[in-house]
Amino acid sequence: MDLDQDKLTTEDLVKHGLSDAEARKVFVSIQQFFNSTESKTPSEVWRYLSKYILEPDHPFTLHAMLLKMVFKGWDTSVKGPVPVWIPTAAGVRETNLAAFMSTFQAEEWQRGKTGNAQTDLDLLQRISNSDPEAFWPPVLDHLRIRFHQKPSRILQRASNPDDMLWLPGARMNIAESVLCVRDQDAPALLWAEEESPQLVHALTLGELRLRAQHFAAALRAAGHTPGQAIAIDMPMTVESVVAYFGIVLAGCAVVSIADSFAAGEIAMRLRISNAAAIVTQDVIGRGSKLHPLYARVVKAKAPSAIVVPANVSAGLQVSLRRGDVSWEEFLSGAPLHGPFQAHVGEVSDVTNILFSSGTTGEPKAIPWTHVTPIRCGVDAWAHQDVRRGDVVAWPTNLGWMMGPWLLYAALLNAAAVALFQGSPLARPFGVFIERAQVNVLGLVPSIAKAWRASDCMKGLRWTALRCYSSTGEASAPEDYHWLMARAGYKPVIEICGGTEIGGGFLAGSMLQPQSPSTFSIPTMGANFVLLAASGRQSMHGERTAMVGELAVVPPLLGSSQRLLNRDHFSVYYKDMENLVGTSVPLRRHGDEFERLPKGYYKALGRCDDTMNLGGIKVSSVELERACVESVSSIIEAAAVGVPAPGGGPEQLVLFLVPRGKRESTDSVKRQCQAAIRSKLNPLFKVERVLWRDSLPRTASNKVMRRVLRDELRSHSRL
């Protein structure tokens, strides 16, 4: 291959934003590379260009032009998606999985391995699913999971997936594995404020352990007993992390509530979980603005509150209800004398109650046990390649599963968590990533899209970054090519799973070439099939391209086996077929995927009536109810999510039936937006509203939102 054959000239480079001098320098470097040997594959050419020629601040059109030129003859129908990041041999050798492979002793592994980590990855993944008794013990040892009583085995099987037992007989407290078995002088939390992102503060693991133990002791002194639910509704701060692990150490269950929720949503989650207390913050500071949080908690008629000041030096900026206490007052009631004994319980005891929207108005209450965090740690170890001494950042909140996931993913792997007190959408966050030397950076696609649109990260050097990770919503390939280039070509490890999974079932890998917006392998311990519209089941491992609903094959360590407010079997297994040739029922997840050539996958969105808006899962019913109850000029609404033109995060479109004469679309859009912000979440944005005389319905009178989605998708292709 020779770029001269494609007639690349210095003028082409100038057209894409380089100066004359830069263009000559780049052109000469490319020609010298081609003159070094006669023949190179497109992948070899691209790896050289992306590593040695292209710079993060080069115009993205130049990156895109060279990628297109290099892979001009690439047949995606045969070779799969274009690999924008390609691992080197040295990079593969340095991964956690390559090190694990060198010591793994399972019999099937010893028989089948080739000694090439990339070639052997599929074999390891298959064994992780087919032989849990061989795979999980060395992984648990690596994560240094502390048992007060060891399990009799890894998995006790049953015909009903909800009756299977992981780690039967074990007694433990997962917070001890996080806080008590690693270097106490190592950094555990790094953080900075939006106003001074270059000033990075640190808390060691030993300091975090002592503060969490103090909070646990204060809970006991206040009369809270193991099994009680204690809510957290505040930003992701040092205090929220301390409270989180203090609650778990005390044997209580964290109730996760996002700090963006309106009072009605807070009240619903407190009621479902039967929370005995809540930890919150007085206000939320964003730049020069202060947003109320404690006031919303009070409006939700929350139980007794422990209130953290947003600004410690200024003190609390609200007056407290009778019975509520400040953070310092709460801790002062229980001085910590001597070692604290964590509550040791069954592995099935609840440690965290999280919520995920289904297709009805009330969210599903999903309990995490002491087992679930192991899934978080293993995903990060195997797929994001989180290593001892790393720094991991992910803008999130304890109200969403990625908040607890982040804590366990980093700390169980002896890495530090990087917390930023401010918006991740602007340059100060990028400065923090640079100064904190972040190695693994997670995000939702909407963040990358905002960075690209504003070009706010220009000039920053994220030299410590080894990979990105992404979840929560479908991403746009061009946005994620831009993101890879922003850090000098680092991969984006996509991961798909859910709150009820405790992590992911499909991801990317640092051992495999990565293409933007695609997945390349099931997570460790996972297995799934695609259910085609024809009724055919297609197992992972088959290479034929197809589209279908993804169904998980149980068992999967960490996944839920009960719900607090629904029948778990009915939600996930009812009306699902069995895995072909077995009596194993498939587990519903609700996402549609396309399998691409060479075993890659692309997410197509939800099959059911839920959607992801900015990485937050919400049901159509919740959105529709908020609009109909608040906007007098509409009698019916149907909310659907469709990808943005060119792919990427879902956009919210409302189909509305008028009560009488139609109002202007701009006016009704503003009213619906205000209703959704006040009743559900201020982060949800209405992209469009469309009038309809009636909504399409089934014979049983159910709204056929899929018909409306298909209509929008077909119009976008015209």
SVG drawing of the C-alpha trace seen along z (x, -y; Angstrom):
<svg xmlns="http://www.w3.org/2000/svg" viewBox="-61 -33 75 64">
<polyline fill="none" stroke="black" stroke-width="0.4" points="0.0,0.0 1.3,-3.5 -0.4,-6.8 1.2,-8.2 -1.2,-6.0 -4.0,-7.9 -2.4,-11.1 -1.9,-12.6 -0.2,-16.0 0.9,-18.7 -2.0,-20.8 -4.4,-18.1 -2.9,-18.5 -3.2,-22.3 -6.8,-22.0 -7.4,-20.1 -6.0,-22.8 -2.2,-22.4 0.2,-25.2 2.5,-24.9 5.4,-24.0 3.4,-21.5 2.0,-19.9 5.5,-19.5 6.8,-17.9 3.9,-15.5 4.1,-14.6 7.9,-13.9 7.4,-11.7 4.7,-9.7 6.9,-9.1 9.9,-8.1 7.7,-5.5 6.6,-4.1 10.1,-4.0 11.4,-2.0 9.9,1.3 7.9,2.3 4.6,3.6 2.4,2.7 -1.1,3.6 -3.7,0.9 -3.6,1.7 0.2,1.2 -0.1,-2.0 -2.8,-3.4 -1.0,-2.3 2.0,-4.3 0.0,-7.4 -2.0,-7.5 1.0,-7.0 3.7,-9.1 2.1,-11.5 -1.3,-12.7 -1.5,-15.0 -4.5,-15.6 -4.8,-19.2 -4.6,-18.5 -8.0,-19.3 -10.2,-16.3 -11.0,-16.5 -7.3,-15.6 -7.7,-12.5 -10.9,-11.5 -9.4,-12.0 -6.3,-9.9 -8.3,-7.1 -10.6,-7.0 -7.6,-7.0 -5.8,-4.2 -8.8,-1.9 -10.2,-2.9 -10.3,0.7 -11.4,2.2 -14.4,4.5 -16.4,4.2 -18.7,6.9 -15.8,9.4 -13.2,7.8 -15.6,6.2 -15.5,2.5 -12.4,0.4 -10.0,0.7 -9.2,-2.8 -7.2,-1.5 -4.9,1.5 -3.1,3.0 0.7,3.5 2.4,6.7 4.0,4.9 0.7,3.4 -1.0,6.8 1.8,8.3 1.2,5.5 -2.5,6.2 -4.1,7.8 -5.5,10.7 -2.2,11.6 -0.6,11.8 -3.6,13.9 -3.3,16.2 0.4,17.0 -0.6,18.5 -4.1,19.9 -4.1,23.6 -7.6,24.9 -7.4,28.2 -9.3,27.1 -7.1,24.0 -3.9,26.0 -5.2,28.3 -6.3,25.5 -4.1,22.5 -1.7,21.4 0.5,19.1 -0.7,16.1 -2.8,13.9 -4.9,12.4 -5.6,15.8 -6.4,17.3 -8.8,14.6 -11.9,16.3 -10.9,19.6 -10.5,17.8 -13.9,16.1 -15.6,19.4 -14.0,21.1 -15.1,18.2 -18.7,18.9 -18.6,22.7 -16.4,23.6 -17.0,21.1 -15.4,23.5 -12.1,23.2 -12.2,19.6 -13.4,17.7 -11.2,18.9 -8.0,17.3 -9.9,14.2 -11.2,13.8 -7.7,14.3 -6.4,11.6 -9.1,9.1 -8.3,10.1 -11.9,10.8 -12.0,11.3 -14.2,14.1 -14.9,14.6 -16.3,18.0 -15.3,19.3 -17.9,20.6 -18.3,24.3 -18.1,23.8 -18.5,21.1 -22.0,21.9 -24.8,24.1 -27.0,24.6 -30.8,24.9 -33.4,25.2 -34.8,21.7 -32.1,19.1 -33.4,17.1 -32.7,20.1 -29.1,20.5 -26.6,19.6 -23.3,17.9 -20.6,18.5 -23.0,20.6 -22.1,20.6 -19.8,17.6 -19.9,14.9 -18.4,11.5 -18.6,7.7 -17.6,6.5 -16.5,3.1 -13.7,4.9 -12.3,6.2 -12.3,2.6 -10.9,0.8 -8.9,3.2 -6.6,5.5 -4.5,3.2 -1.8,0.6 -3.2,-1.9 -0.9,-4.7 -1.9,-4.5 -4.2,-7.2 -7.9,-6.1 -9.7,-9.4 -8.4,-12.3 -10.6,-15.4 -10.6,-19.0 -13.1,-21.9 -14.4,-23.4 -12.9,-26.8 -9.4,-25.3 -9.1,-22.1 -5.4,-22.1 -5.3,-21.8 -5.8,-18.1 -6.4,-16.9 -5.9,-13.3 -7.2,-10.9 -5.3,-7.7 -7.0,-4.3 -6.2,-4.3 -7.9,-7.7 -10.9,-6.6 -11.2,-3.4 -11.0,-5.3 -13.6,-7.9 -16.0,-5.1 -15.6,-3.2 -16.4,-6.4 -19.5,-6.9 -20.5,-3.3 -20.0,-3.7 -22.2,-6.8 -25.0,-4.9 -24.9,-2.3 -24.8,-5.0 -27.9,-6.6 -29.7,-3.3 -29.5,-2.0 -29.3,1.7 -28.1,4.2 -30.6,4.6 -32.0,1.0 -31.9,-1.1 -30.1,-4.5 -30.4,-6.7 -27.8,-8.9 -28.9,-11.9 -26.0,-14.1 -23.2,-14.7 -20.2,-12.3 -17.9,-13.8 -15.5,-12.5 -18.3,-12.6 -20.7,-10.6 -18.1,-7.9 -17.4,-7.8 -21.1,-7.5 -21.5,-4.8 -18.9,-2.5 -19.8,-3.4 -23.4,-2.2 -22.1,1.1 -19.7,1.6 -22.6,1.2 -24.5,3.9 -27.1,1.5 -28.2,1.0 -27.4,-2.2 -30.5,-3.6 -29.1,-5.3 -31.0,-8.5 -29.6,-10.8 -29.1,-14.4 -30.9,-15.7 -34.3,-14.1 -37.3,-16.1 -39.0,-15.8 -41.7,-13.3 -39.0,-10.9 -37.1,-11.2 -40.2,-10.4 -41.0,-7.4 -37.6,-5.8 -37.7,-6.5 -41.1,-4.8 -40.1,-1.8 -36.9,-1.2 -38.5,-2.0 -35.4,-4.2 -34.8,-5.0 -32.6,-8.0 -31.0,-10.0 -27.6,-11.6 -27.8,-14.7 -26.2,-18.1 -27.5,-21.6 -27.1,-22.9 -25.3,-22.0 -22.8,-24.5 -22.3,-24.8 -20.1,-27.7 -21.5,-30.8 -25.0,-29.3 -26.4,-27.4 -29.1,-24.8 -31.3,-23.5 -31.0,-19.9 -31.9,-19.7 -35.1,-21.7 -36.1,-18.9 -35.4,-16.3 -37.6,-18.1 -40.3,-18.5 -40.2,-14.7 -40.9,-14.3 -37.8,-12.3 -36.9,-10.6 -34.2,-12.1 -31.5,-13.7 -27.7,-14.0 -26.8,-17.2 -23.4,-17.9 -22.4,-21.5 -21.4,-22.1 -18.9,-24.6 -17.3,-23.5 -15.8,-26.9 -19.2,-28.6 -21.1,-26.0 -24.6,-24.9 -26.5,-27.3 -30.0,-26.1 -32.0,-25.8 -32.6,-22.2 -35.9,-20.5 -36.3,-19.3 -34.5,-16.0 -32.1,-16.6 -28.4,-17.0 -25.3,-18.3 -22.6,-15.9 -20.2,-17.0 -22.9,-16.8 -23.8,-13.3 -20.2,-12.1 -19.5,-13.8 -22.1,-11.6 -19.9,-8.6 -16.1,-9.1 -14.3,-6.1 -12.2,-4.3 -10.2,-1.3 -10.8,0.9 -14.2,1.0 -15.8,4.4 -17.7,4.5 -21.0,6.4 -20.4,9.8 -23.4,11.3 -24.5,13.7 -23.3,13.0 -26.9,12.6 -27.5,9.7 -28.5,6.4 -25.7,3.7 -27.3,1.3 -30.8,0.6 -30.7,-0.9 -33.5,-1.8 -34.0,-1.2 -36.9,-2.3 -39.1,0.4 -42.1,0.0 -44.4,-1.1 -44.3,-4.3 -42.7,-3.0 -39.0,-2.2 -37.7,1.3 -35.9,1.5 -32.9,3.7 -30.9,5.0 -27.2,5.4 -25.7,8.0 -22.1,8.6 -21.6,10.6 -22.6,7.9 -19.5,5.6 -17.3,8.5 -18.8,8.1 -17.8,4.4 -14.2,5.3 -13.9,8.1 -15.3,6.0 -12.8,3.3 -9.9,5.7 -10.6,7.7 -12.0,5.1 -10.9,1.6 -7.6,3.1 -7.6,1.2 -4.3,1.8 -2.7,1.3 -1.8,-2.4 -4.1,-3.6 -6.4,-6.6 -10.0,-6.1 -12.4,-8.9 -16.1,-8.6 -18.5,-11.6 -21.4,-10.0 -23.4,-9.9 -24.3,-7.3 -27.9,-7.5 -26.9,-5.6 -25.2,-2.2 -22.0,-3.7 -21.4,-5.5 -21.1,-2.3 -19.5,-0.6 -16.8,-3.2 -16.0,-2.8 -15.7,1.0 -14.1,1.1 -11.2,-1.1 -10.7,-0.2 -11.0,3.6 -8.2,3.2 -6.0,1.1 -6.6,-2.0 -7.7,-5.5 -11.0,-7.2 -10.9,-10.7 -13.8,-12.9 -14.5,-16.3 -16.7,-18.8 -18.3,-20.5 -19.6,-20.0 -17.7,-17.5 -18.8,-19.4 -16.2,-22.2 -12.5,-22.7 -11.9,-22.6 -12.8,-18.9 -10.2,-18.3 -7.6,-20.2 -8.4,-17.9 -8.0,-14.8 -4.6,-16.1 -3.4,-17.1 -4.7,-14.0 -2.9,-11.8 -6.1,-9.8 -5.4,-6.4 -9.0,-5.2 -11.7,-7.8 -15.3,-6.8 -18.1,-8.8 -21.4,-8.8 -21.5,-9.7 -23.3,-13.0 -20.2,-14.3 -17.9,-13.5 -20.4,-15.1 -20.3,-18.3 -16.5,-18.4 -16.3,-18.0 -18.8,-20.7 -17.1,-23.3 -13.5,-22.2 -13.0,-23.0 -10.2,-20.4 -7.9,-21.8 -4.3,-22.0 -4.7,-19.6 -2.4,-16.6 -3.9,-13.4 -0.6,-11.6 -1.4,-9.2 -4.6,-8.0 -4.6,-4.3 -8.2,-3.9 -11.6,-5.5 -14.8,-3.6 -18.4,-4.3 -21.8,-3.1 -25.4,-4.3 -26.4,-5.1 -25.5,-4.4 -22.5,-6.4 -21.8,-8.1 -18.7,-6.6 -17.4,-9.9 -17.6,-11.4 -15.7,-8.5 -13.1,-8.6 -12.6,-12.3 -12.4,-11.2 -9.7,-8.5 -7.7,-11.2 -8.1,-13.6 -5.7,-11.5 -3.3,-10.5 -5.3,-7.4 -6.4,-5.5 -9.3,-2.9 -12.9,-3.4 -13.9,-0.3 -17.7,-0.2 -19.6,1.8 -23.3,2.8 -25.1,4.2 -27.3,2.7 -28.1,1.9 -29.6,5.4 -26.4,7.0 -24.0,5.1 -21.9,4.3 -21.7,5.5 -22.3,8.6 -20.8,7.2 -17.7,5.1 -14.5,4.3 -11.0,5.5 -7.5,4.1 -6.4,7.3 -8.5,6.7 -8.6,4.0 -11.3,1.5 -13.6,-0.3 -15.7,-3.3 -19.2,-2.5 -18.7,1.3 -18.3,4.2 -16.0,7.1 -16.5,9.7 -18.8,10.9 -17.6,9.9 -15.9,12.6 -18.5,15.1 -21.1,13.9 -22.9,15.6 -25.8,14.4 -27.8,15.1 -29.4,12.9 -33.0,13.6 -33.8,12.9 -37.3,11.8 -37.6,15.1 -37.3,16.9 -33.8,18.2 -31.4,18.1 -27.8,17.2 -25.1,17.8 -22.1,15.6 -19.3,17.2 -21.3,17.5 -19.9,15.2 -22.9,14.5 -24.1,10.9 -27.6,10.4 -29.9,8.2 -31.8,9.4 -32.8,8.8 -30.0,9.7 -30.9,12.2 -28.5,13.2 -27.9,16.8 -27.9,17.4 -26.2,17.7 -24.1,14.6 -22.3,13.6 -23.5,10.4 -26.9,10.3 -30.1,9.7 -32.2,12.6 -35.0,10.6 -36.7,7.2 -38.1,5.4 -41.3,4.2 -41.9,6.7 -41.8,10.3 -38.3,10.9 -39.1,13.9 -42.0,12.2 -39.9,9.2 -36.9,11.0 -38.0,14.5 -41.7,14.7 -42.5,15.4 -38.9,15.8 -37.9,19.0 -35.3,21.5 -31.8,21.7 -32.0,24.1 -31.4,27.7 -31.6,26.9 -34.1,26.2 -32.3,22.9 -34.6,19.9 -33.1,16.9 -33.0,13.6 -34.6,10.6 -32.6,7.4 -34.4,5.3 -31.6,4.1 -31.4,4.7 -28.0,5.4 -26.5,6.0 -23.7,8.5 -21.1,7.4 -18.5,9.5 -15.5,10.8 -17.7,11.0 -18.1,7.3 -21.5,5.9 -23.3,2.6 -26.0,1.4 -29.2,0.3 -31.3,-0.9 -34.1,0.4 -36.6,3.1 -39.0,2.2 -40.6,-1.1 -37.6,-2.6 -34.9,-4.8 -31.5,-6.2 -31.4,-10.0 -27.9,-11.3 -27.0,-7.9 -30.1,-7.8 -32.6,-5.0 -36.3,-6.2 -39.6,-4.7 -41.8,-6.2 -44.7,-6.0 -43.0,-8.3 -42.3,-10.9 -45.8,-10.7 -47.5,-11.0 -45.5,-14.1 -46.6,-15.8 -50.3,-14.8 -50.7,-15.8 -49.1,-19.2 -50.0,-20.4 -53.7,-21.0 -53.8,-21.2 -52.9,-17.6 -54.9,-14.5 -52.4,-11.8 -48.7,-11.5 -46.2,-8.9 -42.5,-9.3 -40.0,-7.6 -36.2,-7.7 -34.4,-7.7 -30.7,-8.1 -29.4,-11.4 -28.8,-11.8 -25.6,-9.9 -26.0,-7.8 -25.3,-8.4 -27.2,-9.2 -31.0,-8.9 -33.1,-12.0 -36.5,-12.4 -39.4,-12.9 -43.0,-13.4 -46.0,-12.5 -49.0,-14.4 -52.7,-14.2 -54.4,-17.6 -57.4,-18.1 -58.9,-20.5 -57.3,-23.0 -53.6,-22.5 -51.2,-25.0 -48.0,-26.0 -45.3,-23.3 -42.8,-25.7 -45.2,-26.5 -46.2,-23.0 -42.6,-21.8 -41.7,-24.4 -44.5,-23.3 -43.6,-19.6 -39.9,-20.4 -40.8,-22.3 -43.1,-19.5 -40.3,-16.8 -37.7,-19.0 -39.8,-19.6 -41.4,-16.2 -38.6,-13.9 -35.1,-15.2 -33.8,-18.6 -31.3,-16.8 -33.9,-15.3 -34.2,-17.4 -37.2,-17.3 -35.8,-17.4 -39.1,-17.5 -42.8,-17.4 -45.1,-16.2 -48.9,-16.4 -51.1,-13.3 -54.9,-13.0 -54.5,-9.6 -51.7,-7.2 -51.2,-3.7 -52.5,-1.0 -52.7,2.8 -56.0,4.7 -55.6,4.6 -55.2,0.8 -51.5,0.6 -49.6,-2.3 -47.3,-0.9 -44.3,-3.1 -42.2,-0.9 -44.3,-2.0 -43.6,-5.6 -39.9,-4.9 -39.7,-3.2 -41.5,-6.1 -38.9,-8.5 -36.0,-6.3 -37.3,-5.9 -37.7,-9.6 -34.1,-10.2 -32.9,-7.9 -34.7,-9.8"/>
</svg>
